[in-house]
Amino acid sequence: MRDAAGLAGVLAEFAGDVQITYTVDGTPHRPMPLAEFAALDPAALWESIAATRKMPIRLQLAGGAVLKKLKFTYES
């Protein structure tokens, strides 16, 4: 991520209850549905990690949830 010029988008393919928690500058955000996270404005998300260009994530799958793909696309 350090060499990227920006975040173009997030693609998530899943079924069921998938939650994501992500951390920005040491502050974890509340768990949110993966669909909601994938719909966040990529430019705003990129700006939120401007200092470190790091965003640890934690995924939680409940019941029979299946995560097929989680793809971050970066601008060069």
HELIX and SHEET records of a PDB file:
HELIX    1   1 LEU A   34  ALA A   38  1                                   5    
HELIX    2   2 PRO A   42  SER A   48  1                                   7    
SHEET    1   A 3 THR A  27  PRO A  28  0                                        
SHEET    2   A 3 GLY A   6  VAL A  24 -1                                        
SHEET    3   A 3 MET A  32  PRO A  33 -1                                        
SHEET    1   B 3 THR A  27  PRO A  28  0                                        
SHEET    2   B 3 GLY A   6  VAL A  24 -1                                        
SHEET    3   B 3 ILE A  57  GLU A  75 -1                                        
END                                                                             
